[in-house]
Amino acid sequence: MKRILVIDDDENVRESFLATLNSLGGYEVTLAGSGVEGLEAARTHRPDLIFLDLKMPEMSGAETLEHLQGICPGAPVYVITAFYAEFLKPLKRLQGRGVSFDIARKPLSVAEIRAIVEGVLSDPAS
């Protein structure tokens, strides 16, 4: 079973992702309310796909992304944010260091979440 990790400090966003991902079926979904929780969850669950908020207290999404690279290298990360411009410099710095991620603008619709999940995690043989 493929594993998806959602890291966002907004409980409503996490619950929305959970409902959408559960409706797709066939995925183990882990929710984390902070970057620190997300890093621990990544160590424990080794996700196949990560949705990551940028604007969080304590540890920003950019900082979390940097640490995720060492924990689960190669796992696709979709940075979800309404504050892209605010984090442009740290994200460009990470890209310059070879950290890979895609960006999706909040709020994501059910169709957008479905498209990302199916595009990243679908089995090409099926």
C-alpha positions as a Markdown table, in Angstrom:
| # | Residue | x | y | z |
|---|---|---|---|---|
| 1 | Met | 0.0 | 0.0 | 0.0 |
| 2 | Lys | 1.3 | 3.4 | -1.0 |
| 3 | Arg | 1.9 | 5.9 | 1.9 |
| 4 | Ile | 1.0 | 9.6 | 1.8 |
| 5 | Leu | 2.1 | 12.2 | 4.3 |
| 6 | Val | 0.3 | 15.5 | 4.8 |
| 7 | Ile | 2.2 | 18.2 | 6.8 |
| 8 | Asp | 0.1 | 21.3 | 7.5 |
| 9 | Asp | -0.5 | 23.3 | 10.7 |
| 10 | Asp | -4.2 | 23.9 | 9.8 |
| 11 | Glu | -6.3 | 21.1 | 11.1 |
| 12 | Asn | -9.1 | 21.8 | 8.6 |
| 13 | Val | -6.6 | 21.5 | 5.7 |
| 14 | Arg | -5.3 | 18.1 | 7.1 |
| 15 | Glu | -8.9 | 16.8 | 7.5 |
| 16 | Ser | -9.8 | 17.9 | 4.0 |
| 17 | Phe | -6.8 | 16.0 | 2.6 |
| 18 | Leu | -7.7 | 13.0 | 4.7 |
| 19 | Ala | -11.3 | 12.9 | 3.5 |
| 20 | Thr | -10.2 | 13.3 | -0.1 |
| 21 | Leu | -7.4 | 10.7 | 0.1 |
| 22 | Asn | -9.6 | 8.2 | 1.9 |
| 23 | Ser | -12.2 | 8.6 | -0.8 |
| 24 | Leu | -9.6 | 7.5 | -3.4 |
| 25 | Gly | -8.9 | 4.3 | -1.4 |
| 26 | Gly | -5.8 | 2.2 | -1.4 |
| 27 | Tyr | -3.5 | 4.7 | 0.4 |
| 28 | Glu | -2.2 | 4.8 | 4.0 |
| 29 | Val | -2.5 | 8.5 | 5.0 |
| 30 | Thr | -0.5 | 10.1 | 7.9 |
| 31 | Leu | -1.2 | 13.6 | 9.1 |
| 32 | Ala | 1.2 | 15.9 | 10.8 |
| 33 | Gly | 0.5 | 19.3 | 12.3 |
| 34 | Ser | 4.0 | 20.7 | 12.2 |
| 35 | Gly | 7.4 | 20.3 | 10.5 |
| 36 | Val | 8.8 | 18.5 | 13.5 |
| 37 | Glu | 5.8 | 16.0 | 13.6 |
| 38 | Gly | 6.2 | 15.6 | 9.8 |
| 39 | Leu | 9.8 | 14.7 | 10.1 |
| 40 | Glu | 9.1 | 12.1 | 12.7 |
| 41 | Ala | 6.2 | 10.7 | 10.6 |
| 42 | Ala | 8.5 | 10.5 | 7.6 |
| 43 | Arg | 11.1 | 8.6 | 9.6 |
| 44 | Thr | 8.4 | 6.1 | 10.8 |
| 45 | His | 6.2 | 5.7 | 7.8 |
| 46 | Arg | 8.6 | 6.3 | 4.8 |
| 47 | Pro | 6.0 | 8.1 | 2.6 |
| 48 | Asp | 5.7 | 7.6 | -1.2 |
| 49 | Leu | 4.3 | 11.1 | -1.6 |
| 50 | Ile | 4.4 | 14.2 | 0.7 |
| 51 | Phe | 2.1 | 17.3 | 0.7 |
| 52 | Leu | 3.9 | 20.0 | 2.6 |
| 53 | Asp | 2.6 | 23.4 | 3.8 |
| 54 | Leu | 5.1 | 26.3 | 3.7 |
| 55 | Lys | 3.9 | 28.7 | 6.3 |
| 56 | Met | 4.0 | 26.9 | 9.7 |
| 57 | Pro | 5.2 | 28.1 | 13.1 |
| 58 | Glu | 8.4 | 26.8 | 14.7 |
| 59 | Met | 9.8 | 25.2 | 11.5 |
| 60 | Ser | 8.8 | 26.5 | 8.1 |
| 61 | Gly | 8.0 | 24.2 | 5.2 |
| 62 | Ala | 11.2 | 25.2 | 3.5 |
| 63 | Glu | 13.2 | 24.0 | 6.6 |
| 64 | Thr | 11.1 | 20.9 | 6.8 |
| 65 | Leu | 11.7 | 20.2 | 3.1 |
| 66 | Glu | 15.5 | 20.4 | 3.6 |
| 67 | His | 15.4 | 17.8 | 6.4 |
| 68 | Leu | 12.9 | 15.6 | 4.4 |
| 69 | Gln | 15.5 | 15.3 | 1.7 |
| 70 | Gly | 17.8 | 13.4 | 4.1 |
| 71 | Ile | 15.1 | 11.2 | 5.6 |
| 72 | Cys | 13.3 | 10.1 | 2.4 |
| 73 | Pro | 15.3 | 11.1 | -0.6 |
| 74 | Gly | 13.5 | 10.8 | -3.9 |
| 75 | Ala | 10.0 | 10.9 | -2.3 |
| 76 | Pro | 7.9 | 13.4 | -4.4 |
| 77 | Val | 7.0 | 16.5 | -2.4 |
| 78 | Tyr | 4.2 | 18.9 | -3.3 |
| 79 | Val | 4.6 | 22.2 | -1.5 |
| 80 | Ile | 1.1 | 23.6 | -1.0 |
| 81 | Thr | 0.9 | 27.2 | -0.2 |
| 82 | Ala | -0.8 | 30.5 | -0.6 |
| 83 | Phe | 2.4 | 32.3 | 0.3 |
| 84 | Tyr | 4.8 | 31.2 | -2.5 |
| 85 | Ala | 6.3 | 34.7 | -3.0 |
| 86 | Glu | 7.2 | 34.9 | 0.7 |
| 87 | Phe | 9.3 | 31.8 | 0.5 |
| 88 | Leu | 10.8 | 32.3 | -3.0 |
| 89 | Lys | 14.4 | 32.8 | -1.8 |
| 90 | Pro | 14.6 | 29.7 | 0.5 |
| 91 | Leu | 12.9 | 27.6 | -2.2 |
| 92 | Lys | 15.3 | 28.7 | -4.9 |
| 93 | Arg | 18.2 | 28.0 | -2.6 |
| 94 | Leu | 17.0 | 24.5 | -2.0 |
| 95 | Gln | 16.5 | 23.9 | -5.8 |
| 96 | Gly | 20.0 | 25.2 | -6.3 |
| 97 | Arg | 21.2 | 22.5 | -3.9 |
| 98 | Gly | 19.3 | 19.8 | -5.8 |
| 99 | Val | 16.3 | 19.5 | -3.6 |
| 100 | Ser | 13.3 | 18.5 | -5.8 |
| 101 | Phe | 9.7 | 19.5 | -5.2 |
| 102 | Asp | 6.7 | 20.8 | -7.1 |
| 103 | Ile | 4.4 | 23.6 | -6.0 |
| 104 | Ala | 0.6 | 23.6 | -5.8 |
| 105 | Arg | -1.3 | 26.7 | -4.8 |
| 106 | Lys | -3.8 | 26.6 | -1.9 |
| 107 | Pro | -6.5 | 25.7 | -1.7 |
| 108 | Leu | -6.3 | 22.5 | -3.7 |
| 109 | Ser | -9.5 | 21.1 | -5.0 |
| 110 | Val | -10.5 | 17.4 | -4.7 |
| 111 | Ala | -9.8 | 17.1 | -8.5 |
| 112 | Glu | -6.3 | 18.6 | -8.1 |
| 113 | Ile | -5.4 | 16.3 | -5.2 |
| 114 | Arg | -6.7 | 13.3 | -7.1 |
| 115 | Ala | -4.7 | 14.3 | -10.2 |
| 116 | Ile | -1.5 | 14.7 | -8.2 |
| 117 | Val | -1.9 | 11.4 | -6.3 |
| 118 | Glu | -2.9 | 9.4 | -9.4 |
| 119 | Gly | -0.1 | 11.0 | -11.5 |
| 120 | Val | 2.6 | 10.3 | -8.9 |
| 121 | Leu | 1.5 | 7.0 | -7.4 |
| 122 | Ser | -0.4 | 5.2 | -10.2 |
| 123 | Asp | 1.1 | 1.9 | -11.4 |
| 124 | Pro | 2.0 | 2.4 | -15.0 |
| 125 | Ala | 1.5 | -1.4 | -15.6 |
| 126 | Ser | -2.1 | -1.2 | -14.6 |
